[in-house]
Structures are given as structure tokens and as C-alpha cells.
């Protein structure tokens, strides 16, 4: 990931906004038609920079060396506002202090376009036309990388500029041994308790909660004597920075066909582990208006999970689990559905892909439905919508978010949903199918995107299944 270390302002930089600086080649000459004045003194204003010589030539004077830092700030500000990719913005800020300062002084540009982060922490840039740049590995900070070999680390979630990573124990049946949050831009690392632990805490606390409006109970334990988990999705309620924030981390584990929900916040020495009842094969989980919502793939029910601080300050504990009765919309002729939960303009959306019988690929989708859900009614009321007011939605197995595409004026199309489908694979040990596709609500059409991404970064989960990339939404 590009860093913001300024280069010397008196020498041509080794990183440029065009994306070629990392190769070590000589930087390109400044673009033509940029008026400049030699030496900051009265002199002839040149209308064009000689393309083969990055020096000013003024009548009657010897050629004078020029610095990248001398590019006028207003031009730098205009350039900064036209860079939609996070990696290009980082390269521009790294040229020198003058470029960084100029970029910060001018009108803030729209948020950068999302990045595709592969399971092995390689990332690809995303273009407005749906193309993707070649994948490059994110160098993990020393606090996140236990050794020189990071091949066994996998990315299992993201929130804003943060990524969630896990490292498995030796042996596929022993679960994950490490868990951490890392910000690849600031290099901050937050270590979380090991997902799998064997301890003998005498202060273990348990709670059995009946499911309100449903059947069964949910068993929750803090400081459990023994548990084994392998995280497949980690989400955050808010930013984990600064330390001591109210951020809640929720992780879903599926290990040897056993599902668990794990919760954590700052100050806890172990996870609050929940199982039973609604904790079964899940379709999606999300935080919404202070609650954690779990959508079950088996019962197609939505469950609301509320938390509170435990009585003896030992950590976060689940205080209530409610079944929100739902009759999910169906499409005549469809064989199965896949659901995702996304917050959009303060509303909770259900996004469904309805498949024809036996279909597994995006070309077998017979309908993509976007439904606004009313959580105040029982059963839940669904209203189908056919516009996102110019916004986009990005969906992947480990992260989903709406995006204000209307803030861009360079061709970013609104009312589009970009899918990274984690279910698309031939077999447990087979290569992934074409899992990048986009759906236009305006045209009601499906099309592939990012087809040029190499499969060499397709990491596999402990059960051998290929893992999918996740969307990362940098803040700058």
C-alpha cells in the first residue's frame, strides 16, 4: 500500500500520480500547457514544457533546474480533485511536502473509489468503468505479521479503512490462532483475543437467553474454558480508533459444521461466544441502529441481537435476542435466493439474488431485488425499490456498503450494485468462477466486471474452499 513519506523537494520524485513511480523509472516531464516562470523572477512565461527535458529554458539564460515542489498549488489542488483511486492519491501525497500540503488545502475531493482486497491481503484498484488494476500485496506492519511469511494470513472483513485478519493454528481442525485489525494507510494495528483458546478461567460467565418471538435459546459465555473458532466474516459497529472507543467487533465462525457468533469490545480479554438457537448457518450479519442483525440462511428469519455491559464489568454480554418474523419476497420460477443486508440513507435494505433451478453463476440469476424493510411491523414489511437515487452499493462476502456515486463527475454510473459472490466455485478444491458482476437498476441488466483480476491471489479457507475478495472503503 503506498505510504505518504515525502520525497526530497529538490529532486524528481520516485512516485508519481500516474502510478508508475513505484517501478523505479525516471519520472515523466510535467505536462504541456502549464504556465511557469523561471526562478520565481520576472521572465518569459512559457506556454509549454519541452517534453524531453524537465528544465525551463528562458531567452538569454542558461537552463535552470526545476523542482516538482514548484508546481503551482492551484494546479496541484485541481489534480488532487480528479484522482478517484486511493493509491493514486497516496502517490501524489508522497511526492513531497508541498504536494501534500496543496492537496489538503484545496476543496476536499470525493471519497476514493473502493479497493478490492483479496484474502491474502493483495489489493486491486477499481476504475469507474469497472476495470481493475493488477493486484499488489499490502505489506503488513510488524505488529500484524508474525513472521516474514504472511501466506497463511487471510482477510475476513473490513470497515472504512480497516481490515480484519486471522492466522490459523497449525492443523486445519484447530481453528484460528490469531486475530487483528489493521489500517493499511495509517499502519495502526489492534490485536484481538485469539479466536481459538484453551484456558482455565475461573471467572467464566454464562447466560441462557430465550429467543423473544421464537423458539429455542441462545447460550452466551465470556471467558469460556475452551472453544475453537474459524472466522469467516468480521464486522465492526464503528471505527476502533482511538483505543477505548465504543466499537463492537462481531465475528461469525463456521468450524466443522458448528456455527458460533463472537462479540468483543475494548478491554475484554476474550470473546463473548454465542451458540444455539438462531446461531446457525447465516446468510448475512450487520449492525443497524445500535443492534446486530443476523439473517439465517436456514430459517430465512431475521434476528435482532442486543448487547449490554456485563454486571461485573467483565465485558460485553448479549441481553436480548428477538426473532423478527419475516416472509421474504419470492420470485415465481426461482429455485433459491441469496440475501445481503445493507444500510442505505438510514434505511435497512434486503438485496436478493433469485436463481433459476440448479443455477450457480451470475448468468443464472433471474432477478435482483432491492427491498426496503420496515422493522416496526410484525411480520416485517418489504417494499421493493428500483432506484438508489444515483448511489452505488458494493457487496462482498465480508463487507457491504452504499456509496455516493453522485459525488463524481467523471462517468461513475449510479444505481448500480457491484457483487463479489463468494458462493461461485466449481468445487471445494476447484478454481473460482467468474464472481465479479454488476447489476444496473436502471436497465435491469447484469454484466461482468474486473474480469482481468488474476486468480493467483485466491486464498482458501481452512476447509479448502476458495475465499473471495472484500471491498475496502478508504477515507482518503
N, C-alpha and C positions, 0 to 999 in steps of 0.2 A: 504494500500500500504506500503510495507516495507520502513523504513527510514534508513538513513545512520548514525545513532548515534552510535559512537564507544562504545564497551563494555570495561570493565576493562581488560587490557592485562595480568593481573596476575591470572585471574580466567577463568575457562572454560566458553565460551560464551553461551548465551541463544539462539542465532540464528546461524544456520549453512547453508552452501551452499546446503545441501541436501534437504532443505525445511522443516525440522522437528523442527527447533529451536523455532518456534512460539508456539509449543504445550506445552512448559514448561518441556519436558522430559530432562533427562541428555544427554549431547552431546555424539556422538559416539567417540570411540577412534580413533586416527589418523590411516590412512590406513596402511597396512603392506608394507614392501619393501621400506620404506623411510629411507635412512641412516641418523642417527643423532649422535651427540657427547654429552656426559653428561656434563652439566655445562659449556660448552664452553671451557673446558680444554682438554689436551691430555688424551685420554681414549679409551676404546674399542668402535669401531663403530658398532652399532647394525644394522643388516640387517632386523630385523623385530620387530615391536612394539607388545608387548603382547596385544591381543585383549580385555582382560578383566581387564586391569589395565593401565590407561593412565599415567604411570610413567616409567622412564628409570631405568633399572637395570644394573649396571656395576659391574664386579667382584671385590670384596673387598670393595665396597662402599654401604652405605645404599641407598635405593630408594630415588631419588631426584624428587621433584615436578617439572613439566614442564608446560610451558605456551603455549597457542595457538600462541602467538606472536613470538615464537622461530622457527616456521616452516620456512625453508629457502625461501627467496624471489623468487628464480628462480622457485621453485615448485609452489608457490602461483601464479606467473605470468602464468605458464602453465595451472593451474586450471582455472584462470580467462578467458583465451582464449578459454576454452572449455565449457563455460556456455552460451547457446543460449537464455535462458529466462531472461527477465528483473528482475523478482522477485528474482531469484537465485543470480544474480549479486548484487542486493541490499543487500541481506542477507550476502553475502561474505564481502562486504564493511563494514557492521555493526558489524563484529566480534570484531575488534579493529583497532587502528590507523595503526599498522604495516601491517595488511592485506590490508587496504585501500591504503596505500602508495605503496605496492608491486603491486597491481593491476593496479595502474596508471603509474608505471614506465616501465612496460613491453609493448610489442607490443600491440597496441590497438586492441581489438577483433572486429569482425564484429558487426554491429548494432544488438541489441537484436531482437528476433522474435516478431512480433506484438502481442498485447494483444486484447482479446475480452472484451469490456466494455459494460455491459448491461445498459438498460435505467435507472435502479435505482442506477447506479454507482458501481455495483459489477463488478469484473473483473475475467476473466479466462485466465490462461496461455495457450499458443499454442505450441504444440510439432511438430518437423519435420515430424512425421508420421501422423499428422492430429488430434491426440488426444488432449483433453483439460483437464486442471486441474479443480478441484472444484472451484466454484465461491466464492469470498470473497469481502466484501463490502469495498470500498475506504472510509476512514474517511475524510470527507470534512473539510477543515480548517474553523475556526470560521468566517472568512470574507465571506465564501461562504454558510455556513449553518446558517440559521436564527434562528434555534432552535435545540432542541435535537432530534426532529423527522424529518428525511430527506425523509420520504416515498413519499412526493409529489414532490420532485425534480426529474427531468428527464434529461438524457444526450441526446443532439440533434446534436452533432458534435465533430470533433476532428481535430487537426493539429499538426503533430510531437508529442511532449509530452504534448500538451494542450487539454483540454476538454471543451466543451461549455455546460452549464447547464441552465435550466429555471425552475422557480417555478410558477405555475398557481395562478391566483387570486381565491378567494373563489367563487365557481359557475363556471360551465364549459363554460358558454357563455360570460365570462368577459375577456377571453384571459389570456396571461401570465403576471404576475406581476413583476417578477424579471428575470434578465439575467446576467450571469457572465462567465468568463473564468477562469479555474483553472488548474494549473500544479500539478498533484498529487505527483511528485517527489520532486520539489523544494518548494512546498506548496504556491507558489505565486498565488495571486488572482487578477483579474482585473474585476471590476464591470462595466457593460454596462448599458445604459439607459433602463428603463422599456419598454418592447415591447408594452404594452398597457398603454396609458396615457390619461388623460383628463386634459387639461391645457388651458390657455387663453393667449398664447404668442402673443404679438402684432408684433413681428418681423418674423412672418411666411413668408416663401418664396416659391413660386411655379414656376414650369416650365413645359410647354407642348412641347413635342418633337415628331415630326413626325418620323415614322419608315422609314429609308432610305431603298429603295429597296422593300418596302412592303406597307401595308395599315394600317391605324389607327394611334393612338398617344399613348404616354406613359406620364402620369401625375406624376410629382415628386414634393414632398413637404418636406421642412425642418421646424421643429417646428410646426407641424400640431396642430390645436386646439383639435382634438380628433381622435384617431384611436385605433383599437383593433386588436391585432395580437396574433397568437399562432404558435410559430416557430416549424417547422418540420425538418429543416436542416440548420445548420450554418457552413460556411466555412471561412477560413482565407487566405489572399493573402501571408502572411509571418508571422514570429513569432511576437507576440505582445510585446515581451521583447527585449530591455529595453523600459520603458514608453517613449512615444514620437516618436516611430518608425513609419514608413510609412505603417504599417499594415492596411489593409482594411478588415472589417468584413462584410460579406454578409449573410443575413438570408432570407429564404423563409418561408412565413406564409400561411397556409390554415386554415381559420376560418369561419365556417358556409358557406362553399362553395365559399368564397371570397378569392382570392389569392392576395398576396402582396409581393413585394421584398423590403427588408430593407437594407440600407447601413450605415456603421458607421466607423469613424476613431478617433484617439486620439484627444481630445479637443472638440468634439461635445457633446452638452447637450441632443440631441435627435437624433432619426434615420432619415435618408433621406428615405421617404416612396414612393415607385413607384407602380402604378397600371394601369390597362388597357393595350390594345394592346397585346404585347407578354407575359404579366404577367398573365398567366392563369395556368391551370393545367400543372405542369412541370414534365419532366422526370429526368433531372439532371442539375446541375449547377457546374461550375468550373472556377477557374482563370487560364489563359493561356496567356503568353507573354504580361502582363500588361492590359489585358481586362477580363471582366467577360462574360462567355458564358452561355447562357440559352437555353436548349433544351426543346422545347414544346412537351408535350405528346399528345396534341390535334391536332396541325397542323403538327407535325413532322418536324418543321423548327428549325434551329439554329439561335440564335440572339446574336450579339456581343454588349455588353454594355460598353461604355467608360465613365470615370469619370474625373472630374477636381475640383480644389478648387473653391468654390463659390466666386463671385466678392467681397462681403463684408466680407470675412473670416468667414462666419457663419458655414462653414463646407463643406463636400463633396457633390457635385451635379453631376447628370448624364448630360453629354454633348452631347452624340450621341448614338443612337440605330440603328443598321443595321441588316436587315434580310439577312442572308447568305443562299441563295436558296440551298436546298439540296433535292436530290432524294435518299432517304435512301435505301440501298440494301434490297431486299426481297427474301424470300425463297419459292419456289413453295410448296404448301400444308400447309404452316404455317398459323395460324389463327391470331396471334398477336405477337408483339415484345416488348421487354423491353430493353431500351438503357441506357448505362452509358458512361461518359466521363472520360478519364484518360490520364495524361501526362506520356509519356514514352520516355526516352532519347531525350527530347526536342521536341517530336512529339506528336500531339493530336490523341488519339485513340478513336474510337467508338467501344464499345463492346455490341453486341446484343445477346439476347436470343430469339430464334424463337420457338414459341409454336405451338403444334398441336391444332386443333379445340377444344375449351372448356377446354383445359388443364390449370391447376393452379399450379401443383407441378413440381419440377425439373425433375421428371421422364417423364413429358410430353414435355420436350424440345427436338425438333427435330434437332436443330443445334445451336451451339455457334459460332458466327462470330466475328473476331477481324479485324477491318478495320482502316487503316491509312488514315487520311483525309488531303487533300490539300486545305488550306484555301485561297489560292491565286486565285483559279478558281471560276467561276460562271457559272453553278451551281458547288457546291463542288464536288471534285473528290475523290472517295473512292477506296482504294487498299487493298484487303484482304491479311493478312499475316498469316503464320502458324507457326511462331516461335517468341519467346521473347528473343532470344539469351541467354537462360539459366535463365532469370529472372522469378519472380512471380508477379502476380497482385492480390491485395486484394480489394474486392468490398463489400460495405455495404450501406444501405440507407443514412447514414450520413457521410461516408468517403470512399475514394478510392485512392489507391496509388500503384505504382510499387515498387518492392523490389528486391535487388540484391542477389538472392539465390546462385549465383555462388561464393560468398564470404565464404560460408560454406563448410566444408569438412566432415561433419558427416551425410550425407544422405538426406539433404534438396533437394527436387526434383525441378528442374527448368521447365519453360514452363508450369506452372500450374496457373489457376485462381481460387481463393477461393472466393466463393459467400456467402454472408449473405443476403437472399432475404426477404425484408420487405413486399412483397405482399402476402406471403404464410400464409394465415389464413383461417380457415373454415368460420367464420362469424365475425361480429363486436364484439360480446361478446364470441366468441368461442376460443378454445385453438389454438396456432400456430401449423402449420405443420412442418415437418422436413425441415428446411430452410437453413441448412448448407450443402453445396455441393461444390465439386471441379471438375474442368474440365481440362483435360490434352490435350494440343495442340499436343503433340507427338503421343498420342494414340487415340485422338478424342473420349475420353470416359468420362462419368460422374460418380461420386461416392459420397456418403455422407461422412461427417467428423464431428467431435465434437458432435456426437450423444448423448454423456453422459452428456451434459450440462442440469442442472435442469431447469424446466420451472417456478420455484418459483420466478425468477427474471424477469419474463416477465411483465414489466410495461405496462400501457395503456395510450394512448394519451387522451387529453380532449374529443375527440369524441368517446371514448370507444374502439378504435382499438388497438390490441396488438402492442407494439413497439419492434423493433429489436435491437440487439447489434450493436455496431460500432467498427471498427478497430482503435486501438491506436498504434502509432509508436514511442516508446520511443527512445531518442537519445543515452542513455547509460544504 
